[in-house]
Amino acid sequence: MTKILMVCLGNICRSPLAEGILKSKLPQESFFVDSAGTGDYHVGDLPDKRSIKVAEKYGLDITNQRGRQFTVADFDAFDLIYVMDESNFKNVTKLARNDKDLKKVKMILDEIYPNQNYNVPDPYTGGIQGFESTYKMLDEACVQIAKKLLK
Protein backbone atom coordinates (compact mmCIF):
# COMPACT_ATOMS: atom_id res chain seq x y z
CA MET A 1 0.00 0.00 0.00
CA THR A 2 1.28 3.47 -0.91
CA LYS A 3 0.81 6.08 1.82
CA ILE A 4 0.60 9.81 1.04
CA LEU A 5 0.52 12.68 3.54
CA MET A 6 -0.69 16.21 2.78
CA VAL A 7 0.73 18.95 5.02
CA CYS A 8 -0.17 22.60 5.64
CA LEU A 9 0.15 24.90 8.65
CA GLY A 10 -2.89 24.13 10.82
CA ASN A 11 -4.39 21.09 9.08
CA ILE A 12 -7.83 22.68 8.75
CA CYS A 13 -7.86 24.42 5.33
CA ARG A 14 -5.53 23.24 2.58
CA SER A 15 -4.30 19.82 3.63
CA PRO A 16 -7.78 18.46 4.51
CA LEU A 17 -8.95 19.52 1.04
CA ALA A 18 -5.90 17.91 -0.56
CA GLU A 19 -6.50 14.73 1.45
CA GLY A 20 -10.15 14.54 0.42
CA ILE A 21 -9.43 15.32 -3.23
CA LEU A 22 -6.63 12.76 -3.61
CA LYS A 23 -8.61 10.08 -1.73
CA SER A 24 -11.42 10.54 -4.25
CA LYS A 25 -9.03 9.84 -7.15
CA LEU A 26 -7.31 6.71 -5.83
CA PRO A 27 -8.52 3.19 -4.94
CA GLN A 28 -8.55 2.92 -1.15
CA GLU A 29 -7.42 -0.70 -1.18
CA SER A 30 -4.06 0.36 -2.68
CA PHE A 31 -3.56 3.87 -1.29
CA PHE A 32 -3.83 5.56 2.10
CA VAL A 33 -4.07 9.37 2.19
CA ASP A 34 -3.90 11.46 5.36
CA SER A 35 -3.11 15.04 6.33
CA ALA A 36 -1.32 16.94 9.08
CA GLY A 37 -0.26 20.44 10.07
CA THR A 38 3.16 21.74 11.00
CA GLY A 39 1.60 23.66 13.89
CA ASP A 40 -0.42 22.34 16.81
CA TYR A 41 -3.11 25.05 16.68
CA HIS A 42 -6.00 22.82 15.58
CA VAL A 43 -5.19 19.32 16.89
CA GLY A 44 -8.45 17.40 17.15
CA ASP A 45 -10.49 20.04 15.28
CA LEU A 46 -12.71 19.55 12.25
CA PRO A 47 -11.56 21.14 8.99
CA ASP A 48 -12.51 24.82 8.59
CA LYS A 49 -16.23 25.17 7.78
CA ARG A 50 -15.30 26.86 4.49
CA SER A 51 -13.14 23.88 3.46
CA ILE A 52 -16.02 21.57 4.35
CA LYS A 53 -18.43 23.72 2.30
CA VAL A 54 -16.19 23.82 -0.80
CA ALA A 55 -15.51 20.08 -0.57
CA GLU A 56 -19.26 19.39 -0.34
CA LYS A 57 -19.83 21.54 -3.44
CA TYR A 58 -17.62 19.07 -5.34
CA GLY A 59 -19.18 15.97 -3.80
CA LEU A 60 -16.56 15.31 -1.12
CA ASP A 61 -17.20 14.79 2.59
CA ILE A 62 -14.18 15.74 4.72
CA THR A 63 -16.04 15.92 8.04
CA ASN A 64 -14.45 12.66 9.24
CA GLN A 65 -11.03 14.37 9.34
CA ARG A 66 -9.50 15.84 12.50
CA GLY A 67 -6.48 18.12 12.76
CA ARG A 68 -3.19 16.61 13.83
CA GLN A 69 0.41 17.76 13.97
CA PHE A 70 3.19 16.44 11.74
CA THR A 71 5.76 14.34 13.61
CA VAL A 72 9.10 12.72 12.79
CA ALA A 73 7.28 9.35 12.82
CA ASP A 74 5.41 10.48 9.69
CA PHE A 75 8.63 10.02 7.71
CA ASP A 76 8.45 6.30 8.57
CA ALA A 77 4.69 6.00 8.06
CA PHE A 78 4.42 7.70 4.64
CA ASP A 79 5.97 7.17 1.22
CA LEU A 80 5.22 10.68 -0.09
CA ILE A 81 4.74 13.93 1.80
CA TYR A 82 3.23 16.86 -0.08
CA VAL A 83 3.50 20.31 1.48
CA MET A 84 1.43 23.35 0.52
CA ASP A 85 4.04 26.12 0.75
CA GLU A 86 7.69 27.00 1.40
CA SER A 87 7.09 27.54 5.11
CA ASN A 88 5.60 24.04 5.43
CA PHE A 89 8.52 22.68 3.38
CA LYS A 90 11.07 24.26 5.74
CA ASN A 91 9.23 23.08 8.86
CA VAL A 92 8.89 19.51 7.60
CA THR A 93 12.41 19.16 6.18
CA LYS A 94 13.87 20.61 9.40
CA LEU A 95 12.63 17.41 11.10
CA ALA A 96 14.14 15.09 8.46
CA ARG A 97 16.73 12.71 9.84
CA ASN A 98 18.41 11.78 6.57
CA ASP A 99 18.28 11.99 2.76
CA LYS A 100 15.64 9.26 2.60
CA ASP A 101 13.29 11.46 4.68
CA LEU A 102 14.12 14.56 2.60
CA LYS A 103 13.39 12.80 -0.70
CA LYS A 104 9.80 12.10 0.41
CA VAL A 105 8.93 15.82 0.78
CA LYS A 106 7.58 17.67 -2.26
CA MET A 107 5.82 20.96 -2.96
CA ILE A 108 2.37 19.93 -4.18
CA LEU A 109 2.15 22.50 -6.99
CA ASP A 110 5.43 21.17 -8.43
CA GLU A 111 3.19 18.40 -9.79
CA ILE A 112 1.69 20.98 -12.19
CA TYR A 113 4.61 23.44 -12.39
CA PRO A 114 7.79 21.32 -12.00
CA ASN A 115 10.59 22.91 -9.97
CA GLN A 116 8.78 26.24 -9.66
CA ASN A 117 8.10 25.87 -5.91
CA TYR A 118 4.80 27.75 -6.10
CA ASN A 119 2.84 28.08 -2.87
CA VAL A 120 -0.79 27.15 -2.39
CA PRO A 121 -2.00 30.38 -0.73
CA ASP A 122 -3.46 29.91 2.74
CA PRO A 123 -7.15 30.88 2.44
CA TYR A 124 -7.72 31.00 6.23
CA THR A 125 -7.95 34.79 6.65
CA GLY A 126 -10.06 35.38 3.53
CA GLY A 127 -13.49 34.53 2.29
CA ILE A 128 -15.02 31.52 0.56
CA GLN A 129 -13.53 32.51 -2.82
CA GLY A 130 -10.03 31.80 -1.51
CA PHE A 131 -11.13 28.30 -0.53
CA GLU A 132 -12.63 27.81 -3.99
CA SER A 133 -9.34 28.85 -5.63
CA THR A 134 -7.42 26.57 -3.27
CA TYR A 135 -9.69 23.66 -4.15
CA LYS A 136 -9.13 24.16 -7.88
CA MET A 137 -5.33 24.33 -7.51
CA LEU A 138 -5.25 21.24 -5.33
CA ASP A 139 -7.60 19.34 -7.63
CA GLU A 140 -5.35 20.03 -10.60
CA ALA A 141 -2.27 18.89 -8.65
CA CYS A 142 -4.06 15.78 -7.35
CA VAL A 143 -5.06 14.77 -10.88
CA GLN A 144 -1.34 14.70 -11.75
CA ILE A 145 -0.39 12.88 -8.55
CA ALA A 146 -3.07 10.24 -9.16
CA LYS A 147 -1.94 9.76 -12.79
CA LYS A 148 1.64 9.13 -11.62
CA LEU A 149 0.63 6.79 -8.81
CA LEU A 150 -1.76 4.76 -10.96
CA LYS A 151 0.85 4.07 -13.68
N, C-alpha and C positions, 0 to 999 in steps of 0.2 A: 504494500500500500504506500502510495506517495502522500506525504504530509506537507501542507502549505500553510504558512502563517502570514497574515496581513497585520501590519503594525502602523499605528499613528500615535498621536500624543496621548489622548485620554481614553481611547478605545470606545468612543460613543458616537462618532460622526463618520469618519472616512473608513476606518478599518472594518467596522461592522457592515457597512455597505459593500466593501470589497469582498468580505467573507461571504455574504449572502449572494452576491452576483456570481462569484466563481463557483460556489456550491451548486448553483442552478445550471451550470454549464458542464459539470463533470459527474460521472457515475460515482455514487457514494460508496459502492462496494470496492472501488479501486483508489479512491482519493479521500483524504480527510482535510478539511479546510477549517481554520480557526483564526481568531484575531486577538490582538493584545495592544496595550498602550505602553509607551515608554514611561509615562507618569503614573502615579497611584491615585490620581484625583477621583476616579470614577469606578474603583474596584467594587464589583457586585451590582453596579447600576445597569439598567436597561439602556439600549442605544438612545440617543437624542430623539425626541418625538418627531423632529423634522426628518431625520434619517428614516425612521419607521414609516412616516407618511410617504416619502419619495419611494421607498422600497415597495410599499403596498401599491402605489400607482403603477409599478411595473410587474406586479404579480408576485412579489417576494415578501415573505414573512420573516422578519429578523427579531421578533419579540422573544424568541427563546435564548437570545444571546445575553450575556452579562459581561460587564467590563472586568478586565484583569490586567495585571502588569506583566510586561515582558521580563523574563528571568534568564539567567545563563543556561538553565536546564532546557530552554527552548531550542538551543543550538543542537542538543542531542535528540530532541523529540521531533524536529522538523527537517525536511529535506530542502525546502526553499523558504526564504523569509523575504517578503516584499514590504518595503517601507514606502510611506507616502511622500516624505520630503527629506531635505538635506539634514535637518535637525534630528529627525527620527533615525536617519542613516548614521549620523555621528553617535547618537546615544546607544544604538544597538551595536555598532562595530566596536565601541569603547569596551563593551563587555566580552567581545570575542577573545577566545583563549589561544587561537592558532589560525593558520591559513585556511584550514578546513571550515572553521566557523565563518570566517570572513567571506569565503566564496559562496556561501549560502545567501548572503544579503544582497538584495537588488532594489533599485529604485523602480517602482511599479510602472511609471510612465516611460521608462527605457524600453519597455515591451513595444511601444508604439513609435517612440523617438529614440532609437538606439544611441547610447552614450551622450545624450543631451542633459541628463540629470535634472529634468524638469520636475517641479514640485506639484503635487496635488494640493491646491489651496485649501486651508482649513476653513470650512464654512461656518464654524461655531458661532462667531460673533455677528454673522449676517442673517439675512432672511432666507426664506424657502428657496429662492432662485439659486443661491449658492449651493444648496444641497442638490438641486436639480443638475447644475453644471458638474458638480462632483460625481454624481451618479453616472452621467454620460461619459466622462473621462475614464472612470473606473470600469464601466461596461466595455468600452473600446479596448482597454488594456487587458481585461479578463478574457475577451474573445481571443486575443493573441496568445495569452498564457494557456488557455484551454486547447487551442490548436496545437501548440508545441507539446503539451503533455499527452495529448491523445494520439500523437504520431507513433 
